[in-house]
Amino acid sequence: MNSAQLDNKIISIISNLTGVMETKIGLNDTLMGDLKMDSIASIELVSMLAEEFDIDVEMDETLKIERVDQIVELARRHLGVTN
């Protein structure tokens, strides 16, 4: 999976979780502000990504995530995907 495919997959997962159209989700969007997610939904999102990509994400990493680009970077780092 290349970087663009990964970005699109993550945005698709966020869209399914939030109900926000994929075309309205940007990498700089904040989870709680722009996408109206609460802390439970944010943790659920990371859990969904961990399951989808078969990665282990530590809770301290999860709690630091505030924006979509941070989720993308987390997944890239765990999967070894570069830009």
GUMAR-594327 format. One line per field, with one value per atom (N, C-alpha, C): residue number from 1; residue in three letters; atom name; x, y, z. Coordinates in steps of 0.05 Angstrom, whole numbers. Layout:
N
nr <- (NUM:...)
rest <- (Ala:...)
atom <- (CA:...)
X <- (X:...)
Y <- (Y:...)
Z <- (Z:...)
//
This chain:
83
nr <- (1:1:1:2:2:2:3:3:3:4:4:4:5:5:5:6:6:6:7:7:7:8:8:8:9:9:9:10:10:10:11:11:11:12:12:12:13:13:13:14:14:14:15:15:15:16:16:16:17:17:17:18:18:18:19:19:19:20:20:20:21:21:21:22:22:22:23:23:23:24:24:24:25:25:25:26:26:26:27:27:27:28:28:28:29:29:29:30:30:30:31:31:31:32:32:32:33:33:33:34:34:34:35:35:35:36:36:36:37:37:37:38:38:38:39:39:39:40:40:40:41:41:41:42:42:42:43:43:43:44:44:44:45:45:45:46:46:46:47:47:47:48:48:48:49:49:49:50:50:50:51:51:51:52:52:52:53:53:53:54:54:54:55:55:55:56:56:56:57:57:57:58:58:58:59:59:59:60:60:60:61:61:61:62:62:62:63:63:63:64:64:64:65:65:65:66:66:66:67:67:67:68:68:68:69:69:69:70:70:70:71:71:71:72:72:72:73:73:73:74:74:74:75:75:75:76:76:76:77:77:77:78:78:78:79:79:79:80:80:80:81:81:81:82:82:82:83:83:83)
rest <- (Met:Met:Met:Asn:Asn:Asn:Ser:Ser:Ser:Ala:Ala:Ala:Gln:Gln:Gln:Leu:Leu:Leu:Asp:Asp:Asp:Asn:Asn:Asn:Lys:Lys:Lys:Ile:Ile:Ile:Ile:Ile:Ile:Ser:Ser:Ser:Ile:Ile:Ile:Ile:Ile:Ile:Ser:Ser:Ser:Asn:Asn:Asn:Leu:Leu:Leu:Thr:Thr:Thr:Gly:Gly:Gly:Val:Val:Val:Met:Met:Met:Glu:Glu:Glu:Thr:Thr:Thr:Lys:Lys:Lys:Ile:Ile:Ile:Gly:Gly:Gly:Leu:Leu:Leu:Asn:Asn:Asn:Asp:Asp:Asp:Thr:Thr:Thr:Leu:Leu:Leu:Met:Met:Met:Gly:Gly:Gly:Asp:Asp:Asp:Leu:Leu:Leu:Lys:Lys:Lys:Met:Met:Met:Asp:Asp:Asp:Ser:Ser:Ser:Ile:Ile:Ile:Ala:Ala:Ala:Ser:Ser:Ser:Ile:Ile:Ile:Glu:Glu:Glu:Leu:Leu:Leu:Val:Val:Val:Ser:Ser:Ser:Met:Met:Met:Leu:Leu:Leu:Ala:Ala:Ala:Glu:Glu:Glu:Glu:Glu:Glu:Phe:Phe:Phe:Asp:Asp:Asp:Ile:Ile:Ile:Asp:Asp:Asp:Val:Val:Val:Glu:Glu:Glu:Met:Met:Met:Asp:Asp:Asp:Glu:Glu:Glu:Thr:Thr:Thr:Leu:Leu:Leu:Lys:Lys:Lys:Ile:Ile:Ile:Glu:Glu:Glu:Arg:Arg:Arg:Val:Val:Val:Asp:Asp:Asp:Gln:Gln:Gln:Ile:Ile:Ile:Val:Val:Val:Glu:Glu:Glu:Leu:Leu:Leu:Ala:Ala:Ala:Arg:Arg:Arg:Arg:Arg:Arg:His:His:His:Leu:Leu:Leu:Gly:Gly:Gly:Val:Val:Val:Thr:Thr:Thr:Asn:Asn:Asn)
atom <- (N:CA:C:N:CA:C:N:CA:C:N:CA:C:N:CA:C:N:CA:C:N:CA:C:N:CA:C:N:CA:C:N:CA:C:N:CA:C:N:CA:C:N:CA:C:N:CA:C:N:CA:C:N:CA:C:N:CA:C:N:CA:C:N:CA:C:N:CA:C:N:CA:C:N:CA:C:N:CA:C:N:CA:C:N:CA:C:N:CA:C:N:CA:C:N:CA:C:N:CA:C:N:CA:C:N:CA:C:N:CA:C:N:CA:C:N:CA:C:N:CA:C:N:CA:C:N:CA:C:N:CA:C:N:CA:C:N:CA:C:N:CA:C:N:CA:C:N:CA:C:N:CA:C:N:CA:C:N:CA:C:N:CA:C:N:CA:C:N:CA:C:N:CA:C:N:CA:C:N:CA:C:N:CA:C:N:CA:C:N:CA:C:N:CA:C:N:CA:C:N:CA:C:N:CA:C:N:CA:C:N:CA:C:N:CA:C:N:CA:C:N:CA:C:N:CA:C:N:CA:C:N:CA:C:N:CA:C:N:CA:C:N:CA:C:N:CA:C:N:CA:C:N:CA:C:N:CA:C:N:CA:C:N:CA:C:N:CA:C:N:CA:C:N:CA:C:N:CA:C:N:CA:C:N:CA:C:N:CA:C)
X <- (17:0:18:12:28:15:29:21:-7:-13:-39:-61:-56:-77:-82:-61:-64:-80:-74:-88:-118:-124:-152:-167:-153:-166:-172:-153:-158:-180:-181:-203:-230:-230:-254:-264:-246:-253:-264:-251:-260:-288:-293:-319:-340:-334:-354:-360:-340:-344:-359:-353:-365:-389:-393:-414:-407:-383:-374:-365:-373:-365:-335:-324:-295:-283:-297:-287:-286:-299:-299:-278:-264:-244:-216:-202:-175:-155:-130:-109:-105:-111:-107:-132:-153:-177:-172:-184:-182:-204:-199:-219:-242:-236:-257:-270:-254:-266:-279:-264:-274:-293:-286:-301:-321:-321:-341:-340:-315:-312:-306:-316:-309:-285:-275:-252:-257:-281:-287:-286:-297:-296:-267:-251:-222:-208:-214:-201:-212:-238:-250:-238:-232:-219:-192:-176:-150:-152:-172:-177:-184:-201:-209:-185:-167:-143:-125:-122:-105:-115:-141:-153:-150:-156:-155:-127:-107:-79:-62:-74:-60:-35:-39:-17:-24:-4:-8:-2:-21:-19:-21:-1:-1:-21:-33:-53:-41:-16:-4:-2:2:2:-26:-45:-73:-82:-75:-84:-72:-50:-36:-48:-65:-75:-98:-94:-114:-123:-107:-114:-112:-124:-124:-95:-79:-51:-35:-42:-28:-36:-61:-70:-55:-54:-41:-11:2:30:34:16:18:16:-3:-6:19:28:52:76:80:102:100:77:74:75:67:67:93:109:134:129:107:101:113:126:138:122:127:113:119)
Y <- (-23:0:25:43:67:89:111:133:144:148:159:139:114:93:92:94:94:118:142:166:163:153:149:129:108:87:98:113:125:145:162:181:167:145:129:118:109:99:121:144:168:175:175:182:163:137:117:121:129:132:158:179:205:213:201:209:233:243:266:255:268:259:259:239:237:263:274:298:323:321:343:340:317:311:319:336:344:335:333:324:342:368:386:389:374:375:363:376:366:346:326:305:317:330:340:366:383:409:406:400:399:375:352:328:320:336:333:306:295:269:274:257:259:240:240:224:194:185:157:150:167:162:163:180:181:155:145:119:96:97:77:78:102:106:92:97:85:54:45:16:4:18:9:8:28:28:5:0:-21:-48:-52:-76:-78:-56:-55:-61:-49:-52:-71:-84:-104:-92:-69:-56:-53:-51:-47:-18:-5:24:26:39:43:65:62:81:110:112:139:152:136:147:157:141:147:173:177:201:227:225:249:258:242:248:269:290:312:317:310:317:292:294:273:266:286:281:265:268:253:224:218:190:178:193:183:177:195:192:168:164:141:115:113:89:85:107:105:94:105:96:67:58:30:11:21:4:7:26:30:43:58:71:99:106:133:149:175:193:187)
Z <- (0:0:0:-18:-19:-1:1:19:12:-13:-21:-15:-20:-14:16:32:61:70:60:67:60:36:28:45:53:69:97:109:135:134:113:111:107:93:90:117:133:160:177:176:191:182:156:145:155:155:164:194:209:238:244:230:236:220:197:179:162:164:148:121:99:73:70:56:52:40:21:8:26:49:69:90:90:111:100:114:106:127:119:136:160:158:180:198:192:208:236:256:283:288:304:309:325:347:364:354:342:332:305:285:257:252:263:258:280:301:322:336:338:352:381:398:427:432:456:462:458:464:460:430:413:384:374:385:377:383:407:415:397:391:374:346:336:310:310:330:331:333:348:350:323:308:281:263:264:248:255:281:291:280:280:269:239:225:196:185:198:188:204:224:241:253:267:281:311:327:356:362:374:381:411:423:451:459:483:492:494:502:504:476:455:428:420:427:421:433:458:472:462:447:436:409:397:370:372:356:355:327:307:279:261:238:219:210:205:196:217:242:263:262:255:252:228:206:182:188:202:209:227:246:264:248:229:213:195:183:165:181:205:221:228:236:244:220:197:173:156:163:147:120:118:92:92:71:68:48:49:30:2)
//
